[in-house]
Amino acid sequence: MELPPPQKRMRSGSPAFDAPIDLSLLEALEKSQQNAIETLDLKTLKRLALSLERRLNANTAARLKYPDNPEKFADSELELHEELQKLKILAGAPELYSDLVSLGTVNSLTGLLNHDNTDIAIDAVTLLQDLTDADVIEDNEESAQVLVDALIENNAVELLVQNLARLNDSDPDESAAIYNTLSTIENLIENSAANQKRFGQMNGVDTLLQAVAMYKSKDPKTGDEEEMVENLFDCLCCVLMPLENKERFVKAEGVELMIIIMNQKKLCYGSAIRALDFAMTNYPPACERFIDVMGLKTAFPAFMGKVPLSKKNKKKQSKEELEERLLSLIASLFGGILRGSRRERLLSKFVENECEKIDRLMELYMRYSDRVKEETERFNQLELDDLEIDDDEKYNRKLDSGLYTLQLIAVILGHLWTSEHPRMRARIELLLKQQKLTKNDVKNILQEYHDNIGDLDGPEEKERAQSKISKFISALT
């Protein structure tokens, strides 16, 4: 049984369409809707929650009594649909989330994700997406976390993943539901490493890879489908934060799949690079697999800007974004592969064709260095105008203006220099001299990076990262 379609808009030419609009009525309606949201309190929430439970119990009873006669439980399903719509108002009052949990409503909502009527399951997904919207969670972290924890405890992630398998992306309504499901999963898993790990434990990485694989040699046909695929990659990148999920990604041949997607040069090209970047960051096995399956032959033509992308792809992925991701990927390779034949293969890429990749590296160095200088001069001017900007804000703005990419370039140059390869060193010194720069300029960038490394991954990881940068600084002296 499917729910009736939403009421269609009136077409031009009908009397109602041509009638003058009463603005006072519209204003009154808008005000009444605003008041409804503003007056949402615990008493109203309890009423809504109780009404939902009654409709759910009635629907369950009708389905059990008349399992082979959908007409007998159709009305109860429409009523259940209406109750779920009413609960959307709660997204405007996240301070009541803990009360929603206390009332036991979360258990009912997650149960509806597995409802036999796909339309009801879609209603539940859409509601959860609204309640876990990133903006809502960010602005109400404490109360939102109570809801997220309750959803996880009630197996919401598992049920959402199961939902993906039962939805058909060729159906417009179900395609939208896939997008909503992915958005909800992303909202839940980006909140904590524990949620990300749990998603991996229930085969979530493989599920996402299977969905992504459908687009390895074809582009999405519609804007909605394109948005859905981008959301797939967002979820994949988010879930690749914990090391155990990176391991699952490698075992499931995710590295190979991303390389295939890159070689096809379809719309997912940049997204595949992004996923590889996440998978290879601080995880040497992914870096080793990348080299073993000929990933260098795919990555370096892209780094050199030699990949002919379609107009649609160029519009989707900015040149700067691709450059940043590729530089991050190369820096991860150097950081993950410290010795052996794989290291030699990586280093040899910067010697071949008259050191053209070092030339490219210095070209990018100059471009991003100029951007950072311009931003620094702008800060200085603002301070002259008596506008105070603290050091943290300055540094973050510089990162956004290109310093992050410049730091990646400096790190790669550090790896090349410490390899003690005479041709590489000679080329770097020549190019610096041509730009009227010295090794001290690279050292200064590395020093600023060293001094601002945070301890998000723990004090030991911070110390290890700083130690590595210190070695580059010493070698460039």
N, C-alpha and C positions, 0 to 999 in steps of 0.2 A: 504494500500500500504506500502510495506516495502522497505527500502533502500537496495541497493545491498550490499552483504558482502564485507569486505575489501579484497584487492588483496592478494591471497595466496602466500606464499613463494615458491620459486622454489625448487623442490625436487632434491636430490642428484642424479646425473647421467645425468641430462640435460646438454646440451652444455653450457648454460649460467652459470650453477652452477660450472662446471669444469674449466671455463676459468680463466686465471690469473687475480687477482684483481689489478686494477690500483690505487695505493695508492694516487697518485697525484690528481686524479679525486675526490676521497673521501675527501681529505683534502680541495680541492676547494669547494666541496659541503658544507662541514661543515662550512667553512669560510663564504660562501655566506649566510647560515642560520643564523650565528651569526651576520653578518652585517645587515640582515633583522631585527633582534631584536633590535640591537643597533640604527638603523636609524628610529625606530618607533617614530613618533612625532605627534603633534596635527593635522597637515595636513593629514597625513596618517590615523589617527584615524577617522577624519571627512569623509574621502573617504570610509573607511570600514563601518562606521555607516550608511552613505547614501546608500551604496550598499545593506546593510542588509535591510533597510527600503523598498527599491525598490523591492527586492526579496520577502519580506513579503507581500507587497501590491499586487504584482502580484499573489502570491499564494492564498491570500484571495479572490481576484477577480475571479480567476479560479475556486476555490471551490464553490463560490456563483453562478457562471454561469453554472457550470456542477456538481451539487451536487451528481448526481447518475452515473457519468462517471469518475472514478478515472484516467483513461488513459489521460484524458484531463488536469489534474493538476499534473500528475506524474513528468513531467520535472521541473515544478516550485518548487516542493518539493526537488528534487535533488539539484537544484540551491540554495535553502534556506539552505539545509544541508551544502553545500560547504561554504557559507558565515559564518555560525556559526563556522565552522572549522577554518576559517581565523582569526576570532576574538580571538582565543586562544592565539595569540601572545601578546595580551594585558596583560596577566599575568606577562610578563617580564617587564612591564612598569607601575607599580601601581601608579606612580606619575601622570598618566593621568586619573585615576579613576574619579576625580571630573569633568573632561571634559566629560567623558562618561555619567555621570549623567546629566550634563548641556545639552547635546545633546538630552536627552530624550530616549536614547537607553535602559536604564534599564527597562522602562515601556514595551518596545517591548519584551525584553528578558523574563521578568516574564510572559508576556502574552503567550509566546511560551511554557511555562510549562504546559499549558492547551490545547495544540494543539491536534487536532483530531488524527493526526498521532503520535503514541507512539514513533516512532523513532526520530521525530523532538523534541518531549518533552524530550527525553533522551539526545539528542544533547545539548539542553538548560541547562539541569541539569549538564552535564559534563563540560560545559563552566563555569557555575557558581561555580562549585567545584574548578576549576583551579583558578578562579579569587579570591575566598575567602579562598584559601589554608592557613592553620595556619601559615606557615613560611612567606608567603607574608604579611599577616596581621601584624604579630609580628614585622617585619622589617620596615613596612610602616604604622604605626598605624593611623596617622592622615588622610592620603588620603584614606586608606582602610575603615576607619569608615564612611566616606562620602558615599562610595558604600554600605556598610552594612545598613546604615540608609535608603538609597534610596530603597534597596531591601525590607526591612521591611515595609516601607511606601507603596510599591506597592504589598503588600500581598504575598511576595515570600514564607514565611514560610507556610501560609495557603495552597498555591498551591503545595508546596513540600509535605506536609502531604497528600493532595488529591492524589498526584502522587503515593504515597506508596500503596494506595488502588487499583489502576488500574494496577499495575505491578504484574507480575507472577514470583515468585522466582524459578519455575521449568524450566523456559526458561533462558539459560545461559546469553544472552544479557540483558534481563530484570533483572536478578539477579544482574548483575554488575551495572545496573542502580539503583537498590535499595540501593546498597552500596554507590554509588555516591550521591544519594539523602540524605541518612543518614549523610554522610560526610559533605554535604553542610549545612544541618540543624544544625549539631554540630558546624560547623564553624560560623554560624550566632548566635546561642544562647549562645555560650560560651563567646561572646564579651560583653554582658551586662545583668544585672538582668532584665532590661525592656524586652529584647527579650525573656528571659526564661519565664517571667510571661505571655507574649503574647502567647507563645507556649502552656502554660498550659490552657489559656483561650479558646483556640480553640480546646480543647479536645485532645491535644497532648500527655498528660500523658497516657490517656486511650488507644490511638492509639498504643503507644510504648508497653504498657503492653499486648495488644492483639497480637502484633507481637512476643513478647518474649514468650508468653504462648504456641506458637507452638512448643517450644523446651523444655517444662517442663519434657517430658518423652522420648525425642529422641535427638540424637546428630546430628550436621550438617554432611552432607554426603561428602562435598568437602572442600578443603582449602578456596575457595572463599566464600562458604556459612558460613564457620566458622568465617571468617573475617567479614562477614556481621552481624552475630549474635553478635560478640564482639562490633561492631559499634553500634548496637541497644542498648546495655548496656551502652556504652559510652554516647550516647545521653540521655538515661534515667537518668544516674547519673548527667549529666550536668544540666538537666532540674529540678532536685530535689534540687537545691540550694535555691530557694525562699520558704518561709514557706507555701504560698498558694498552691504550687505544692506538697509539702509534704502532705498537707491535702487531695489533690485530689488523691494522691497515696494511702493513707489509705482508703479513701472512695471507691476507685476502687478495694479494696482487694489486693493491691499490696504486702502487708506484707505476706498475706496467700500464694500468688503465689510464692514469693521468698522462703518461707519455703518448699513448695512442691518441688520446683526445687532442693533445698538442700537435701531433703530426697531421691530424685531420684538418687543423686550422679552422674549425667551426666556431660558433659563438661562445662555446665554453672554454676556449683557449686560455684566456686570462684566468678564469676560475680554476682551471686545472693547475696552473702555475701556483696560484694562491694555496691550493690544497697541498701541493708538494712542499711548499715553503713551511706550512704548519707541521707537516709530517716529519720533515728533516731537521727542524729546529731542535737542537740539543738531543738528537737521537741518531747516533752513528750508523746503526743497522739500516735505516732508511737511506742514508747517504751512500752506503756501500751497495745496496740494491740498485740505486739510481745509476751508479756507474756501471755495475755489472750488466744492466739491461740496456746499455748504450744511451743513457740519458744525456750524456755530454754532447752527443751529436744533435740532440734536439734543443738543448738549452742554449748552446753558444751561438747558433745562427740567430736565435731570438735576441740574445744579448747584443749581437752586432747590428740589430735592426734590419735583418735580411729576410724576415718572414712577411710575405705578402698577405695581409689580412683583408677580409672583406670590408666593405664600407660599413655594414651593420656592426661588425666586430670593432672596427676603429672607433665608432661612435660609443659603443658600450664600454670599452676599456681605454682609458686615457693612456697616452704614451708614458707619462710620468709614473703612473701606477704600475704598469708593466715593468718599467725600468727598476723601480724600487723592489718589486717582488723578485725579479731575476737577480738583482744584486744581493738580496737577502738569501736567496737560494744558494748562490755561489759562496757567500760568506759561511753558510751552514755547511757546505761541502768541505771547505777548508777547515772549519772547526771540528767536523766529525771524522775526517780522514787525515790522520796525522803522520802516517808512515806507510811504507809498502808500495806495491805496484800501482795501486789505485791512486795514491798521492802523486806518483810520478806521472800518471796519465792526466791527472788534473792540472799539474804544473805545466806539462808539455803543451797544453792548449794555449798558454800565454807566450809560448816561444814560436809556435808555428806561424807561417805567413808573415814573417818579418815583425813579429811581436804586435800584430794588429790589435789584439785584445787588450794589450797594455795601452795602446794608443786610444782605444775606445774608452778605457777606464779613465784616462787622463782628460779626455774630452768631457766626460760626465763630471769629473772632479771639478773642472773649471766652471761648468754651467751651474752646478749646485753651489759651488763656493761663491760665485757672484750673487746668487739669490740670497744667501745667508748674509753676505756683506750689506746688501741693500736693506734687508730687514733690520740688521743691527744699526745702520745709520738712521733708519726710521725711528727706532727706539730712542736713540740719542736725541733726535729732534723733539720727540714727544716729551722727554725729560726737561729739555730746555724750555718747553712750554708749560713747565710746572705740573706735568701729569706724572704721578708716581706709578712706577711699574716694578713690582718686586722681582727678585732674581728667578724665582720659580716660574713666574708667568713669562718672563723674558725667555727662559730656556725652552719652555713648552712652545712658545710662538716660533722660536728659531727652529725647533724640531719640525713643526708644521710647514715652515717655509723652505725646508730642504736639508736641514742639518742632519736629520736621521739618515737620509740617503747618503749624504756626504760622509757620515761616520762609517757607513757600510763600505764605502769605497776606500776609506782610510784603513779599515781593518783588512780588506783584501790586499791592499798595497803592503800592509805590514806582513801578511803571510808571504807574499812574493819576495819581499826584501829579506826576510829571515830564512828563506830557502837557500840564500847565498849563491844563487845562480848568476854567474857573471853577466850574461846577456840581458837578463831581466833587470839587474841593478843598473847596468849601463843605460838601458832604455829609459828607466824611471828617472835617473839623474838628468839625462838629456832633455826629456820632456819637461821636467821641472825648470830646468835652466831656460828653456825656450819661453816659458811663461813667467820668467823672472821670479821664480819661487825656489825654495830650498826644502831639504828634508825637515827642517824645523817647522815649516808650515803644516806638514802632515802630522808631525809630532804634537803640535798644539791642538789639532782636532782630536787626536787620540787621547791627549791628556784631559781635555774637557769631557770626553766620553767616559774615561776612567773615573773621573771625579763624580760623575752623575749616575753611575750604575747603581740601581736600587737593590733592595734585598727582598723583592717580592717572592723569589724562589728560595729564600732562606739565606742566612749569613754565609754558609759554606759555598753556595753557588756564586754569591756575590764576590767572595774572596778569590774563587777560582777564575772568574771572568776578569777581575781586576789584575790578577797575576798575569794572565795571558796578554792583556793590553800593555802591562808594564814591560814585558819582554820586547814587544814591538817598539816601544818608546826607547828602550835601551839600545836596541839594534840600530835605530835610526840616528843615534847620537854621533 
